[in-house]
């Protein structure tokens, strides 16, 4: 079944009414992060009827707080977890070459060879990068997509990362990994692709009283509630999974990033990759990002207690990140240079003691006594594999009549080979628009009905007014926050956010 990819208020209202009045459906997915939307896409393309419900907005939780990396699993290889390392490399290759080549590109990672880095550490990084090349080959990802690692001289290192410390710089080791233009954009693309195939995607709808075959849904906008019967109910709420199923035990870990103007790092081309002193396989990354920013991350701290809707970085984490990056810089970055910050909680499986940095990133599928199926743990790169695993389990447990998984070769909305008709643009498209929408970029302007669609929403911010409108007409944004904080990420810098809020208000009812 094929339907429009457009998620909007009208579609939501119609589908909410139909769901309230409808018969039993095959699968209800709770949670609109990357895991949930991945499950919805897998289910609908197997021929199952599926509805996904999300209490807030698409990518409201952990899925918008990542490093925006599609990891090749190198870190897991260093800790001896060959299985997850190989799987990560395979899934990275699938995203970069088939599912979302428009959203994932090769990011150069530069490890400067400074006097503070001893011979053993250098050898370890060299070995790790060589192993990463092996993983890439094993996964079948061509070097034209992800170039092989190499050593470069000091002059080239400074070209790629202009603020790197030059005193004693003996060149650098350079490797490549996958980088998302934005994690929340990936979530939106997966959700819209699921909708394209006939899935019901409902944001601002809360789920409660979930069992293996039923769930109560409450429209957060009208306050109305109704019950839905399903052949399988899947809990994909990430770090909040224990609130849906009390039998789930998680150990959240906080990962914090700082946001800088890219000029603070000399407008780098490569991600500066700095070993954390005293650690074997952990690094801090200063990564060039969209909107002229650099994200510096990331921490790995225990985060016990109630789960907040929006986690907050701590002063200690800010100090740690600044102190670590400054070991490799010619300029000393100060707290005043930080223009934004964000923190996300990893939904790690509780395996007892030890540091969260050492807890496995494997996922697990559990069935509660009521029959509710929960998926916990895992990481963004492996969302497609996790969804396949969950659906295989659900089909087996519930005896669902379903085809095999189709997502390995399925292009997302915006990928050049997706079947959505794309229009030729009579005007030159901004490169920033193409990097966010891929082959769909001409549609963003063609579908616009607003005044001055190609004007920037504010001086110096390369988001155009048509993107704000498209967020509402095609990407399911219902509020100003949805537009500013998740569809465009302008909101990561509060000063920028303040400049565009009034513009966003023009597009929401």
C-alpha positions as CSV (number, residue, x, y, z in Angstrom):
1,X,0.0,0.0,0.0
2,X,1.3,3.4,-0.9
3,X,0.0,6.7,0.5
4,X,1.3,10.2,0.8
5,X,4.4,10.9,2.9
6,X,2.9,14.0,4.3
7,X,2.3,14.1,8.0
8,X,0.2,17.0,9.1
9,X,-2.7,18.1,11.4
10,X,-5.4,17.0,8.9
11,X,-4.0,13.5,8.4
12,X,-3.5,13.1,12.2
13,X,-7.1,14.1,12.9
14,X,-8.5,11.7,10.3
15,X,-6.3,8.8,11.4
16,X,-7.0,9.3,15.1
17,X,-10.7,9.2,14.4
18,X,-10.4,6.0,12.3
19,X,-8.2,4.3,14.9
20,X,-10.8,5.1,17.7
21,X,-13.6,3.6,15.5
22,X,-11.6,0.8,14.0
23,X,-11.1,-2.9,14.3
24,X,-8.2,-4.7,15.9
25,X,-4.9,-3.8,14.2
26,X,-1.8,-6.0,13.9
27,X,0.8,-3.8,15.7
28,X,0.7,-0.8,18.0
29,X,4.2,0.8,18.6
30,X,4.6,3.1,21.6
31,X,7.4,5.6,21.1
32,X,8.4,7.9,18.3
33,X,12.1,7.8,18.5
34,X,14.4,6.1,16.0
35,X,13.6,2.6,17.4
36,X,9.9,3.1,17.3
37,X,9.7,4.6,13.8
38,X,12.1,1.8,12.6
39,X,9.7,-0.8,14.0
40,X,6.7,0.9,12.3
41,X,8.4,0.9,9.0
42,X,9.5,-2.7,9.2
43,X,6.0,-3.8,10.3
44,X,4.1,-1.9,7.6
45,X,6.4,-3.1,4.8
46,X,5.8,-6.7,5.9
47,X,2.2,-6.2,5.2
48,X,1.0,-5.6,8.7
49,X,-1.4,-2.9,9.8
50,X,0.4,-0.6,12.3
51,X,-0.1,2.5,14.4
52,X,2.7,4.3,16.1
53,X,1.9,6.7,19.0
54,X,4.2,9.2,20.6
55,X,3.4,11.2,23.7
56,X,5.3,14.3,22.5
57,X,6.9,14.7,19.1
58,X,9.0,12.6,16.7
59,X,12.6,12.4,18.1
60,X,11.5,14.1,21.3
61,X,13.7,12.0,23.5
62,X,17.2,10.4,23.2
63,X,17.0,10.3,19.4
64,X,17.7,14.0,19.1
65,X,20.5,14.2,21.6
66,X,23.1,11.9,19.9
67,X,26.5,12.8,18.5
68,X,24.8,12.6,15.0
69,X,27.2,9.8,14.1
70,X,26.5,6.5,12.4
71,X,29.2,4.6,14.1
72,X,31.2,1.8,12.4
73,X,31.6,0.1,15.8
74,X,35.3,0.7,16.3
75,X,34.9,1.3,20.0
76,X,33.2,-2.0,20.5
77,X,35.9,-3.8,18.6
78,X,38.4,-2.3,21.1
79,X,36.4,-3.8,24.0
80,X,36.3,-7.2,22.3
81,X,32.7,-7.1,21.3
82,X,33.2,-8.2,17.7
83,X,29.5,-9.0,17.1
84,X,28.2,-5.5,17.7
85,X,31.2,-4.0,16.0
86,X,30.6,-5.9,12.8
87,X,26.8,-5.3,12.9
88,X,27.4,-1.6,13.4
89,X,29.6,-1.5,10.3
90,X,27.0,-3.4,8.3
91,X,24.2,-1.1,9.4
92,X,26.3,2.0,8.7
93,X,26.9,0.7,5.2
94,X,23.2,0.0,4.6
95,X,22.3,3.6,5.7
96,X,25.0,5.2,3.6
97,X,24.5,3.3,0.4
98,X,20.8,2.3,0.4
99,X,18.5,3.6,3.0
100,X,19.6,7.2,3.5
101,X,22.6,8.3,1.4
102,X,21.2,11.8,1.4
103,X,21.3,12.1,5.2
104,X,24.6,10.3,6.0
105,X,28.0,11.4,4.7
106,X,31.6,10.5,5.4
107,X,33.1,12.5,8.3
108,X,36.9,12.7,8.5
109,X,38.1,12.1,12.1
110,X,41.5,13.5,12.8
111,X,43.6,12.3,15.7
112,X,46.5,14.8,16.2
113,X,49.9,13.3,16.9
114,X,51.0,15.5,19.8
115,X,53.8,15.0,22.3
116,X,51.2,14.2,25.0
117,X,50.3,11.1,23.1
118,X,52.7,8.3,23.9
119,X,53.9,5.6,21.4
120,X,51.6,3.0,22.8
121,X,48.5,5.2,22.4
122,X,49.5,6.1,18.8
123,X,50.0,2.4,18.0
124,X,46.6,1.6,19.5
125,X,44.8,4.2,17.4
126,X,46.7,3.1,14.3
127,X,45.7,-0.5,14.9
128,X,42.1,0.6,15.6
129,X,41.8,2.6,12.4
130,X,43.2,-0.4,10.4
131,X,40.7,-2.6,12.1
132,X,38.0,-0.1,11.2
133,X,39.1,-0.4,7.5
134,X,38.8,-4.1,7.9
135,X,35.3,-3.8,9.3
136,X,34.3,-1.5,6.4
137,X,35.5,-4.0,3.9
138,X,33.8,-6.9,5.7
139,X,30.5,-4.9,5.7
140,X,30.9,-4.3,1.9
141,X,31.0,-0.5,2.1
142,X,33.1,0.8,-0.8
143,X,36.0,3.1,-0.1
144,X,34.3,5.6,-2.5
145,X,31.6,5.9,0.3
146,X,34.0,5.7,3.3
147,X,37.7,6.4,2.4
148,X,40.4,4.3,4.1
149,X,42.4,5.6,7.0
150,X,45.8,7.1,6.6
151,X,48.5,9.3,8.2
152,X,48.7,12.9,7.1
153,X,51.4,15.6,7.7
154,X,51.1,18.6,10.1
155,X,50.3,21.1,7.3
156,X,47.3,19.0,6.1
157,X,46.1,18.5,9.7
158,X,46.0,22.2,10.3
159,X,44.0,22.7,7.1
160,X,41.4,20.2,8.3
161,X,41.3,21.4,11.9
162,X,42.8,25.0,12.0
163,X,42.9,25.4,15.8
164,X,44.8,22.2,16.5
165,X,47.8,22.6,18.7
166,X,50.9,23.1,16.4
167,X,53.7,22.9,19.0
168,X,55.2,19.5,18.5
169,X,52.5,18.4,16.0
170,X,53.9,15.4,14.1
171,X,50.9,15.1,11.7
172,X,47.8,13.2,12.4
173,X,45.9,10.0,11.9
174,X,42.9,10.3,9.7
175,X,39.9,7.9,9.5
176,X,36.3,8.2,8.3
177,X,33.0,7.4,9.9
178,X,29.3,8.1,9.0
179,X,27.8,11.4,10.1
180,X,24.1,12.3,10.0
181,X,23.1,15.8,8.9
182,X,20.9,15.4,11.9
183,X,19.5,12.5,14.0
184,X,16.0,14.0,14.3
185,X,15.8,14.4,10.5
186,X,16.6,10.6,10.2
187,X,13.7,9.9,12.6
188,X,11.3,12.1,10.6
189,X,12.4,10.5,7.3
190,X,11.8,7.0,8.7
191,X,8.4,8.0,10.1
192,X,7.3,9.5,6.8
193,X,8.5,6.5,4.8
194,X,6.4,4.3,7.1
195,X,3.4,6.7,6.4
196,X,4.2,6.4,2.7
197,X,3.6,2.6,3.0
198,X,0.4,3.1,5.0
199,X,1.4,3.2,8.7
200,X,-0.5,5.5,11.0
201,X,1.9,7.9,12.8
202,X,0.4,9.8,15.6
203,X,2.3,12.4,17.7
204,X,1.1,14.1,20.8
205,X,-0.8,10.9,21.7
206,X,0.0,9.2,25.1
207,X,-0.3,5.5,25.7
208,X,-1.3,4.0,29.1
209,X,-2.5,0.6,30.5
210,X,-0.5,-1.2,27.8
211,X,-0.8,-5.0,27.7
212,X,0.1,-7.5,25.0
213,X,-3.2,-7.0,23.2
214,X,-4.5,-3.5,24.2
215,X,-3.6,0.0,25.0
216,X,-5.4,3.2,26.1
217,X,-4.6,6.2,23.9
218,X,-5.1,9.8,25.0
219,X,-4.9,12.7,22.5
220,X,-2.7,15.3,24.3
221,X,-4.4,18.1,22.4
222,X,-8.1,17.3,23.0
223,X,-7.8,15.2,26.2
224,X,-10.0,12.5,24.7
225,X,-9.1,8.9,25.4
226,X,-10.0,5.6,23.8
227,X,-8.9,1.9,23.8
228,X,-7.3,0.1,20.9
229,X,-7.0,-3.6,20.5
230,X,-3.9,-5.1,18.7
231,X,-2.4,-8.4,18.0
232,X,0.9,-7.1,19.3
233,X,1.8,-4.1,21.4
234,X,5.5,-3.0,21.3
235,X,7.1,-0.8,23.9
236,X,9.9,1.2,22.1
237,X,10.1,4.1,24.5
238,X,13.8,3.9,25.2
239,X,14.9,5.3,28.5
240,X,11.2,5.6,29.6
241,X,10.5,1.8,28.9
242,X,10.1,1.1,32.6
243,X,7.3,3.6,32.9
244,X,5.3,1.6,30.3
245,X,6.3,-1.8,31.6
246,X,7.3,-2.0,35.3
247,X,9.2,-5.2,34.8
248,X,11.9,-3.4,32.7
249,X,15.2,-2.5,34.4
250,X,17.4,0.1,32.8
251,X,20.5,2.0,33.9
252,X,20.4,5.4,32.1
253,X,23.7,7.0,31.2
254,X,23.9,10.7,30.4
255,X,25.9,11.8,27.3
256,X,26.4,15.6,27.1
257,X,27.5,17.8,24.2
258,X,28.5,21.4,24.0
259,X,27.6,23.6,21.0
260,X,30.0,26.2,19.6
261,X,30.1,28.6,16.7
262,X,32.3,26.8,14.1
263,X,34.5,30.0,14.0
264,X,35.7,29.1,17.5
265,X,37.4,26.1,15.9
266,X,38.5,27.9,12.8
267,X,35.6,26.5,10.7
268,X,37.0,22.9,10.7
269,X,36.4,20.3,8.0
270,X,37.3,17.3,10.1
271,X,36.2,16.2,13.5
272,X,39.0,16.7,16.0
273,X,39.3,13.5,17.9
274,X,41.1,13.7,21.2
275,X,41.9,10.7,23.4
276,X,40.6,11.1,27.0
277,X,43.6,11.0,29.3
278,X,43.8,7.7,31.2
279,X,41.3,5.9,28.9
280,X,42.1,3.2,26.4
281,X,39.3,3.5,23.8
282,X,37.4,6.7,24.7
283,X,37.6,10.0,22.9
284,X,36.1,13.5,22.9
285,X,35.0,14.7,19.4
286,X,34.7,18.3,18.1
287,X,32.5,17.7,15.1
288,X,31.6,20.3,12.4
289,X,27.8,20.4,12.0
290,X,25.0,22.1,10.1
291,X,24.0,25.7,10.7
292,X,27.7,26.7,11.2
293,X,28.2,24.9,14.5
294,X,30.6,22.5,16.1
295,X,29.3,19.9,18.6
296,X,31.8,18.8,21.3
297,X,31.1,15.6,23.1
298,X,30.6,13.4,24.8
299,X,30.4,12.2,28.4
300,X,29.2,8.9,29.9
301,X,27.8,9.5,33.4
302,X,25.4,7.5,35.5
303,X,22.0,9.1,35.6
304,X,19.9,7.5,38.3
305,X,16.5,8.6,39.5
306,X,13.4,9.8,37.7
307,X,13.7,10.3,34.0
308,X,13.3,13.9,32.9
309,X,11.7,14.9,29.7
310,X,14.7,17.0,28.8
311,X,17.9,16.0,30.5
312,X,20.4,18.8,31.5
313,X,24.2,18.8,31.2
314,X,26.1,19.3,34.5
315,X,28.8,21.9,35.1
316,X,31.2,19.1,35.8
317,X,30.6,17.7,32.3
318,X,31.1,21.1,30.7
319,X,34.4,21.4,32.5
320,X,35.5,17.9,31.6
321,X,34.8,18.5,27.8
322,X,36.5,21.9,27.7
323,X,39.6,20.6,29.7
324,X,39.9,17.6,27.4
325,X,39.6,19.4,24.1
326,X,41.9,22.2,25.2
327,X,44.7,19.6,25.5
328,X,44.8,19.5,21.7
329,X,44.1,23.2,20.8
330,X,46.2,26.2,20.2
331,X,43.4,28.4,21.6
332,X,42.0,27.9,25.0
333,X,38.2,27.6,24.8
334,X,36.4,29.2,27.7
335,X,32.9,28.6,29.1
336,X,31.9,31.9,27.4
337,X,32.6,30.2,24.0
338,X,29.8,27.7,24.6
339,X,26.6,28.9,22.8
340,X,24.5,25.9,23.6
341,X,24.5,22.5,25.3
342,X,22.4,19.3,25.3
343,X,22.3,16.0,27.1
344,X,20.7,12.7,26.3
345,X,20.1,9.5,28.3
346,X,21.3,6.2,26.9
347,X,18.8,3.4,27.6
348,X,21.4,0.9,28.8
349,X,20.4,-2.5,30.1
350,X,21.0,-2.7,33.9
351,X,23.7,-5.3,34.3
352,X,24.7,-4.5,37.9
353,X,27.8,-2.5,38.9
354,X,30.7,-1.0,37.0
355,X,31.0,2.2,34.9
356,X,28.3,3.0,32.4
357,X,31.0,3.5,29.8
358,X,31.7,-0.2,30.1
359,X,28.1,-1.4,29.9
360,X,27.2,-3.3,26.8
361,X,25.4,-1.4,24.0
362,X,23.6,-4.6,23.0
363,X,19.8,-4.5,22.8
364,X,17.3,-7.0,24.2
365,X,13.7,-7.9,23.4
366,X,11.6,-8.9,26.5
367,X,8.0,-10.1,26.9
368,X,6.2,-9.0,30.1
369,X,3.7,-11.3,31.9
370,X,0.9,-9.4,30.2
371,X,2.4,-10.1,26.8
372,X,3.7,-6.6,26.2
373,X,6.9,-6.7,24.0
374,X,9.6,-4.3,25.0
375,X,12.9,-3.5,23.2
376,X,15.6,-2.0,25.4
377,X,19.2,-1.0,25.1
378,X,20.8,-0.7,21.6
379,X,22.1,2.3,19.7
380,X,21.0,4.6,16.9
381,X,23.2,3.0,14.2
382,X,21.5,-0.4,14.7
383,X,17.9,0.9,14.7
384,X,17.0,-1.1,11.6
385,X,18.5,-4.3,12.8
386,X,16.8,-3.9,16.2
387,X,13.4,-3.3,14.5
388,X,13.9,-6.5,12.4
389,X,14.7,-8.4,15.5
390,X,11.6,-7.1,17.4
391,X,9.3,-7.8,14.5
392,X,10.7,-11.3,14.0
393,X,9.9,-12.0,17.7
394,X,6.5,-10.4,17.6
395,X,5.5,-12.4,14.4
396,X,6.7,-15.6,16.1
397,X,5.1,-14.9,19.5
398,X,1.7,-13.8,18.1
399,X,1.5,-15.9,15.0
400,X,1.1,-12.9,12.8
401,X,0.8,-13.4,9.0
402,X,3.7,-11.3,7.7
403,X,6.3,-11.3,4.9
404,X,10.0,-11.1,5.6
405,X,11.9,-8.0,6.5
406,X,12.3,-5.6,3.6
407,X,14.0,-2.6,5.1
408,X,17.6,-3.6,4.2
409,X,17.2,-2.3,0.7
410,X,14.4,0.3,1.3
411,X,15.2,3.9,0.4
412,X,13.8,6.5,2.8
413,X,11.9,9.6,1.7
414,X,14.5,12.0,0.2
415,X,16.8,9.2,-1.0
416,X,17.2,9.4,-4.8
417,X,15.6,6.0,-5.4
418,X,12.5,6.5,-3.3
419,X,9.4,6.5,-5.4
420,X,8.1,9.9,-4.3
421,X,8.0,12.0,-7.4
422,X,10.5,14.9,-7.1
423,X,10.1,18.1,-9.1
424,X,12.8,19.9,-11.0
425,X,13.5,23.3,-9.4
426,X,13.4,26.4,-11.6
427,X,15.8,28.1,-9.1
428,X,19.2,27.1,-7.8
429,X,18.6,25.2,-4.5
430,X,20.6,26.2,-1.4
431,X,23.1,23.5,-0.6
432,X,21.9,23.5,3.0
433,X,18.4,22.6,1.8
434,X,19.7,19.7,-0.3
435,X,21.8,18.4,2.6
436,X,18.7,18.3,4.8
437,X,16.1,17.0,2.3
438,X,18.1,15.2,-0.4
439,X,16.1,14.5,-3.6
440,X,13.0,16.0,-1.9
441,X,14.5,19.5,-1.7
442,X,12.7,20.9,-4.8
443,X,9.4,19.8,-3.3
444,X,10.0,21.9,-0.2
445,X,10.0,25.1,-2.3
446,X,7.4,23.9,-4.8
447,X,4.9,23.0,-2.0
448,X,5.3,26.4,-0.2
449,X,2.4,28.8,-0.1
450,X,3.9,31.3,2.3
451,X,5.3,34.7,1.5
452,X,9.0,34.9,0.6
453,X,9.5,31.1,0.8
454,X,13.3,31.2,0.0
455,X,14.1,34.0,2.5
456,X,16.1,32.9,5.5
457,X,14.1,32.7,8.8
458,X,16.7,35.0,10.3
459,X,20.0,36.6,9.2
460,X,22.9,34.2,9.2
461,X,20.7,31.1,9.7
462,X,20.6,29.0,6.6
463,X,17.0,27.7,7.1
464,X,14.4,29.2,4.7
465,X,10.8,30.0,5.4
466,X,9.6,27.2,3.2
467,X,11.3,24.7,5.5
468,X,9.2,25.9,8.5
469,X,6.1,25.5,6.4
470,X,7.1,22.1,5.2
471,X,7.7,21.0,8.8
472,X,4.0,21.6,9.4
473,X,2.5,20.5,6.0
474,X,4.7,17.4,5.5
475,X,6.7,16.5,8.6
476,X,4.1,16.3,11.4
477,X,5.2,19.4,13.3
478,X,2.2,20.7,15.3
479,X,3.9,23.3,17.6
480,X,6.6,26.0,17.5
481,X,8.8,23.7,19.5
482,X,8.4,20.9,17.0
483,X,9.6,23.2,14.2
484,X,12.4,25.0,16.0
485,X,13.8,22.3,18.3
486,X,13.4,19.1,16.3
487,X,12.8,19.7,12.5
488,X,15.5,22.4,12.2
489,X,17.6,22.3,15.4
490,X,17.9,26.1,15.5
491,X,16.7,25.8,19.1
492,X,20.0,24.3,20.3
493,X,21.3,27.9,20.6
494,X,18.8,29.9,22.7
495,X,19.9,33.2,21.1
496,X,19.1,31.9,17.6
497,X,15.9,30.4,18.9
498,X,14.7,33.7,20.2
499,X,15.2,35.2,16.7
500,X,13.0,32.7,14.9
501,X,10.1,31.9,17.3
502,X,7.9,34.6,15.9
503,X,8.5,33.3,12.3
504,X,7.6,29.8,13.4
505,X,4.4,31.1,15.0
506,X,3.2,32.1,11.5
507,X,3.0,28.5,10.5
508,X,1.2,26.8,13.4
509,X,-2.5,27.1,14.2
